């Protein structure tokens, strides 16, 4: 599949009281079709967050429940990139990255901690966004269905860091 230019179609999820920002790289084709983050039914992001915060796992198509999970726990959710050339959902294929205004989002909130959901998101954030935000990000393992090197238990343990006050 050839690379195509993708412009980020999903707005950030946040509230003024958001304290922790979770950043992916760019929505997958499945997420773009669904119109919300981590929309692939085999992505482990939502089941992992549900375990961390001891709430029911939102249904794959229940965007309202996913938004509540983020906002009820003083989180914010977005992606590092506003646009890039990418082959499908392969982060390794990204070229011509254009960052989102992460510093602008942070200025509207109480965000003091940034976590990236995978190596590529972390690398791009550190290069393109950290200089403007002044906040170094913590890298979390990817919840992608392609990342089966890490178990569900290991994912949940790693994501426990995002609970407010556990830094």
C-alpha positions in Angstrom: 0.0 0.0 0.0 1.5 3.4 -0.9 1.8 6.2 1.6 -0.9 8.8 1.7 -1.1 12.2 3.2 -3.3 12.0 6.3 -4.7 15.1 8.1 -5.7 14.4 11.7 -9.6 14.4 11.7 -10.4 13.9 15.4 -10.4 16.8 17.9 -8.6 16.4 21.3 -10.6 15.2 24.3 -9.9 17.3 27.3 -11.3 19.5 30.0 -9.9 22.5 31.9 -9.2 20.1 34.9 -7.2 17.6 32.8 -3.9 16.8 34.5 -2.4 14.1 32.3 -2.1 14.0 28.5 -2.1 10.7 26.6 -0.7 11.0 23.1 -0.7 8.6 20.2 0.9 9.2 16.9 -1.9 9.5 14.3 -5.3 7.8 14.2 -5.3 4.5 12.3 -7.6 4.1 9.3 -10.1 2.2 11.5 -10.1 5.0 14.1 -10.5 7.6 11.4 -13.5 5.7 10.0 -15.0 5.4 13.5 -14.2 9.1 14.3 -12.5 8.4 17.6 -9.2 7.3 19.1 -8.1 3.6 19.3 -11.1 2.4 17.3 -9.6 -1.0 16.2 -11.5 -3.7 18.0 -8.3 -5.5 18.9 -6.4 -2.5 20.2 -5.9 -2.9 23.9 -6.0 0.8 24.8 -9.6 1.0 26.2 -9.5 -2.4 28.0 -6.2 -1.3 29.6 -7.5 2.1 30.8 -10.6 0.4 32.1 -8.5 -1.9 34.2 -6.3 0.9 35.4 -9.3 3.0 36.6 -11.5 0.0 37.6 -14.4 0.8 35.3 -16.2 -1.3 32.7 -14.6 -1.6 29.3 -16.4 0.7 26.9 -18.0 -1.0 23.9 -15.9 -0.6 20.7 -18.5 1.8 19.2 -19.4 3.6 22.4 -17.6 6.9 21.9 -19.5 8.6 24.8 -18.3 6.0 27.3 -14.8 6.4 26.0 -14.9 10.2 26.4 -16.3 9.8 29.9 -13.5 7.4 30.8 -11.0 10.1 29.8 -12.7 13.1 31.3 -13.8 11.4 34.6 -10.2 10.6 35.3 -8.8 14.1 34.6 -7.1 12.9 31.4 -6.7 14.4 28.0 -6.3 12.4 24.8 -4.9 13.5 21.5 -2.1 12.6 19.0 1.3 14.1 18.4 0.7 14.7 14.7 -1.7 17.0 12.9 -0.6 15.6 9.5 1.9 13.2 8.0 2.5 10.8 5.1 1.8 7.2 6.3 1.3 3.7 5.0 -2.0 2.5 6.6 -1.4 2.5 10.3 2.3 1.7 10.2 4.0 4.3 12.5 7.4 3.2 11.1 6.4 4.5 7.7 5.7 8.1 8.8 7.3 10.9 6.9 6.8 14.6 6.7 5.4 14.8 10.2 3.5 18.0 11.2 2.8 18.4 14.9 -0.4 19.3 16.6 -0.4 22.4 18.9 0.3 20.4 22.1 1.6 23.5 23.9 -1.7 25.3 23.1 -3.7 22.4 24.5 -1.6 22.3 27.6 -2.1 26.0 28.2 -5.9 25.5 28.4 -5.6 22.8 31.1 -3.8 21.7 34.2 -1.7 19.2 32.4 1.6 18.6 34.0 2.4 15.1 32.7 2.6 13.7 29.2 2.6 10.0 28.3 3.0 8.7 24.8 1.5 5.4 23.8 4.4 3.9 21.9 8.0 4.6 20.8 7.2 6.5 17.6 4.7 8.9 19.4 7.4 9.4 22.1 10.2 10.1 19.6 8.0 12.6 17.6 6.8 14.3 20.7 10.3 14.7 22.1 11.5 16.2 18.8 8.6 18.3 17.7 6.6 19.2 20.8 8.7 19.0 24.0 10.7 22.1 23.2 7.5 24.2 23.1 5.8 22.5 26.1 8.8 22.2 28.4 7.5 18.8 29.5 9.4 15.6 28.8 7.1 12.7 28.0 7.1 9.2 29.5 6.9 6.4 27.0 4.3 3.7 27.5 4.2 0.5 25.5 2.0 0.5 22.4 -1.5 -1.0 22.8 -1.6 -1.8 19.1 -2.8 -5.3 18.0 0.6 -5.5 16.3 2.4 -5.3 19.6 2.0 -8.7 21.2 5.5 -8.7 22.7 3.9 -7.4 25.9 1.2 -9.1 27.8 -2.1 -7.6 28.9 -0.9 -7.7 32.5 2.4 -5.9 31.6 0.4 -3.2 29.7 -1.9 -2.6 32.7 1.1 -2.4 35.0 2.9 0.1 32.8 -0.3 2.2 32.4 -0.8 2.5 36.1 1.6 5.4 35.9 -1.0 7.7 34.5 -3.1 7.7 37.6 -3.0 11.2 39.0 -0.5 11.5 41.7 1.7 8.5 40.8 4.7 10.1 39.2 
